[in-house]
Amino acid sequence: MTRENMIVKKSKCFAVHIMQLVQMLTDQKRPFFIVQQVGRSGTSIGANIIEAEHAISKKDFLLKMYISYKECNETLYWLELLSEVGYISKEQYGMMKEECMEI
């Protein structure tokens, strides 16, 4: 499997975990704004990686990959906040942080 395909696979798996987290937080009636933020940034990572795979130029590819990198950082911020206020456990945070850092 090529490196790019591994990144696609990991980012898709991460997006699924983010979607499950969003569902859990919604079921627990956590504040909508933070649930929406982590959902958007966490699933955007993979979407931008897919766009990068089909870029029309090297510049376009690098731009999409950089956007994915920025979305990873934003997602880490939201996950850290969720952990600090006790909406997710330290273990959940640690697992998701590791997964996001791998991407």
C-alpha positions, -999 to +999 in steps of 0.1 A: +000+000+000+014+034-009+020+061+017-008+083+003-033+054+005-022+048+042-029+085+049-063+083+032-071+051+052-060+067+086-078+099+080-110+081+070-108+059+102-102+091+122-133+107+106-154+077+117-141+081+152-149+118+152-184+111+139-189+086+167-176+111+192-200+137+178-229+113+182-219+105+218-216+142+227-249+150+210-266+122+230-251+136+262-265+170+252-232+188+252-230+223+239-238+223+202-211+248+191-182+227+203-197+194+190-201+211+156-166+225+156-148+192+164-171+174+139-163+199+111-125+201+116-121+164+123-139+152+092-123+179+071-089+164+075-097+134+053-117+154+028-088+176+021-064+147+018-088+131-008-088+165-027-050+165-025-048+131-041-066+145-071-048+178-073-042+193-107-007+206-097+020+202-071+010+236-057-026+225-054-015+192-037+006+210-012-021+235-004-047+208+003-022+189+025-014+220+044-051+227+050-054+191+063-024+198+086-042+229+099-074+210+104-055+184+125-042+212+147-077+227+151-091+193+159-065+187+186-074+220+202-111+210+204-103+176+217-081+191+244-109+214+254-133+185+255-109+166+278-102+196+301-139+201+308-145+164+313-167+158+282-143+131+271-120+110+293-082+114+293-080+080+277-103+090+249-084+122+244-051+103+244-063+078+218-077+105+195-047+127+199-024+099+189-045+090+159-046+127+148-009+131+153-002+101+131-021+117+102 
